[in-house]
Every structure is written in structure tokens, then in C-alpha cells.
Amino acid sequence: MTKPRSPTLITLGRLVRTFRDAAGLTQKGLAGALGYTNGWVSNVENGQLRPRPEQVTALEQELGAPPGALMNVYEQLDGETLPGWFREWVDEEERADVLRTFQLALIPGLLQIEEYARALLPGDEAGVARRMNRQKILARDDAPTLHVVLDEAVLYRARGGPKVTRAQLEHLIASVGPRLSVQVVRSDKNPRSTGAFNIATVDGADVGYVETVIRGIVTSSREDVAELMAAWEAIRTFALSQAESIDFIRKVIEEKWT
């Protein structure tokens, strides 16, 4: 059975063709200017191929389209393809003043490098693009404060091979700043090792997100959020300090991933 085409990709493709015609370019001419093939341009215009964000920006520039004319449509793809429960969390994440995340197995998505994300999402380039796009909130002028606590086991899990894992841990260290903290809790000291979770503070209220085997759960229940906050405080109490955590990550890089 043929997979139905995305309505948003169809709209994006039609816009590309409209701007191309207005610019007096053929598909061959546009392909040559961008360094891609005629087939690539044709597939984009027919809504059969999802370009990467940087390719959409290049299209806007080459076609002389107003900034955002194509990107605004492209960004609607996230809402079209994300599961409903995760769209709800992404909405909270984008509006948050403070984000807290505890992870047992993975570097959190907001801090993943592209190669690490690709190792977690093999063959899903659209998923990788969505994950990279989520990270834009950390570059905003009003970026949320992000607090991350990792069980030390995360640092020893190879994702994409030693080279990628090393690059990811180096990126983790480089990300630390006034609005972003990273701490490590030793596995044998971790008082709550039953599951990863996230907490967003939005307009003074807290919202929790917990992934299960079946789906993710977004909750603003007082009881649920209180339990998550209690777990967060307990874990941070036993975590290494920021400076100790960075030293520990560097040690793991040199001993395990060099």
C-alpha cells in the first residue's frame, strides 16, 4: 500500500514551485544553484521528500522568498507527525521558564548532538530533524533554565560508537552555562532509580512528563507533580556538584571513550 503523502509537505512543495516560477528558474537551474539533483527538487515540489531545515533556508535564499515563507510551513510538520501526547509535552517545553530532567539511560533530547540522535533513531531523518529543532528553545533570548541530572550509567552507554559517544559527552560539558546545569549521580548513591522523568515550570505551575513502555504521560496532577518533585530533590541531594560532575564526565571520556 502506498504511504499517503503529508498535506504539509504537499503545501511546502507547491510553495517552492510557485517561488521558483516567480524567480524564472527551472528545476534544473534551481538544482544546480543548490548543488542538488533535478530529482531532489522534483521530489520536494511533489511533496515526496522532507528536506532538512538548513535546506529549507537555502531554498528561501536562492528563490528570493521572504524569510520564513517556507520555514513557517515546514515547522508545521512537527505537529503533523508527533504523537499527540508528545506534542503536548513539546508545547509545555517551549513555554517553560524552568526545565528539570533526570535520565537513567540517555542524554536528554535537548542536549543530543545530531550523530547521537541518529544512532537512537536509525533511518528516521525526520525524527532527528525534529529533535534538533526542539533544541532551538535553548538559543532564545528568553531561553528556559535547564537543570539536568544523569545517572552515571548514561555516561557508559555507547550510542553510535566511541567517537560519537565521546563527542556527545564533550558537547554536554560545553553546554554548561548560567542557564544550564549538568550533574551526575553515582548509581550506587541514587535513591530513585526506577525511571526517567521531566518537570517543566510554566507560568509558576509545574507539569510532569514520564515515559512508559507504551506512551509518554503528561500530567499536571498535584499528587503526580509532588511525587516527581520529591524524587527530583532526593536525587539532587545525592548528586555530585556541578564542578565534580564535569570532572567526572571528563574522567569517563578519557578512561572509556578515548
Residue pairs with C-beta under 8 A, 6 or more apart in sequence:
5 47
5 48
6 47
6 50
6 77
6 80
6 81
7 80
8 73
8 74
8 76
8 77
8 80
9 47
9 48
9 49
9 50
9 77
10 47
11 47
11 73
12 44
12 47
12 56
12 70
12 73
12 74
13 44
13 45
13 46
13 47
13 48
14 45
14 47
15 65
15 69
15 70
15 73
16 41
16 44
16 45
16 59
16 63
16 70
17 45
19 59
19 63
19 64
19 65
19 69
19 70
20 26
20 27
20 30
20 45
20 63
22 63
23 63
23 64
25 33
25 63
27 38
27 41
27 42
27 45
28 38
30 41
30 62
30 63
31 37
31 38
31 40
31 41
33 62
34 41
34 55
34 58
34 59
34 62
40 49
43 49
44 51
44 59
50 77
50 125
50 126
50 129
51 59
51 74
52 125
52 129
53 71
53 74
53 129
53 132
53 133
56 70
56 71
56 74
57 71
59 65
59 70
60 66
60 67
60 68
60 69
60 70
60 71
75 133
77 126
77 130
78 87
78 90
78 130
78 133
79 87
81 126
81 130
82 90
82 130
83 215
83 216
85 215
85 216
85 217
85 218
86 216
88 218
89 198
89 200
89 209
89 216
89 218
90 134
92 200
92 202
92 207
92 209
92 218
93 99
93 110
93 134
93 137
93 144
93 200
94 137
95 200
95 202
95 203
96 144
96 200
96 201
96 202
97 144
97 145
97 201
97 202
97 203
98 144
98 145
98 146
98 147
98 200
98 201
99 110
99 144
99 145
99 146
99 147
99 198
99 199
99 200
99 201
100 146
100 147
100 148
100 149
100 198
100 199
100 200
100 232
101 108
101 110
101 146
101 147
101 148
101 149
101 196
101 197
101 198
101 199
102 148
102 149
102 150
102 151
102 192
102 196
102 197
102 198
102 231
102 232
102 235
103 148
103 149
103 150
103 151
103 154
103 196
104 151
104 153
104 154
104 193
104 195
104 196
105 151
105 153
105 154
105 157
105 196
106 112
106 120
106 154
106 157
106 159
106 196
107 116
107 150
107 154
107 159
107 168
107 172
108 148
108 198
109 117
109 131
109 134
109 135
110 134
110 135
110 137
110 138
110 146
111 135
111 148
111 171
111 172
111 175
111 182
112 120
112 131
112 135
112 168
113 164
113 167
113 168
113 171
114 128
114 132
115 160
115 164
115 167
115 168
116 159
116 160
116 164
116 165
116 167
116 168
117 127
117 128
117 131
117 132
118 125
118 128
118 160
119 159
119 160
119 161
119 164
120 159
121 127
121 128
121 131
137 143
137 144
138 144
138 146
138 179
138 180
143 179
144 179
144 200
145 179
145 180
146 179
146 180
146 181
147 180
147 181
147 183
148 180
148 181
148 182
148 183
149 182
149 183
149 184
149 185
149 232
149 235
149 236
149 239
150 182
150 183
150 184
150 185
151 184
151 185
151 187
151 190
151 193
152 184
152 185
152 186
152 187
152 248
152 252
153 187
155 169
155 184
155 248
155 249
155 252
155 256
156 252
156 256
157 165
158 165
159 165
159 168
160 168
162 257
165 257
166 253
166 257
166 258
169 249
169 252
169 253
169 257
170 253
172 182
172 249
173 182
173 246
173 249
173 250
175 182
176 182
176 242
176 246
181 242
182 242
182 245
182 246
182 249
183 236
183 239
183 240
183 241
183 242
183 245
184 239
184 240
184 244
184 245
184 248
184 249
185 235
185 236
185 238
185 239
185 240
186 238
186 240
187 193
189 238
190 235
190 238
191 234
191 235
191 237
191 238
192 231
192 234
192 235
195 210
195 211
196 210
196 211
197 208
197 209
197 210
197 228
197 231
197 232
198 208
198 209
198 210
199 206
199 207
199 208
199 209
199 225
199 228
199 229
199 232
200 206
200 207
200 208
200 209
201 207
205 220
206 220
206 225
206 228
206 229
207 218
207 219
207 220
207 225
208 218
208 219
208 220
208 224
208 225
208 228
209 216
209 217
209 218
209 219
210 216
210 217
210 219
210 228
211 217
219 225
239 245
240 248
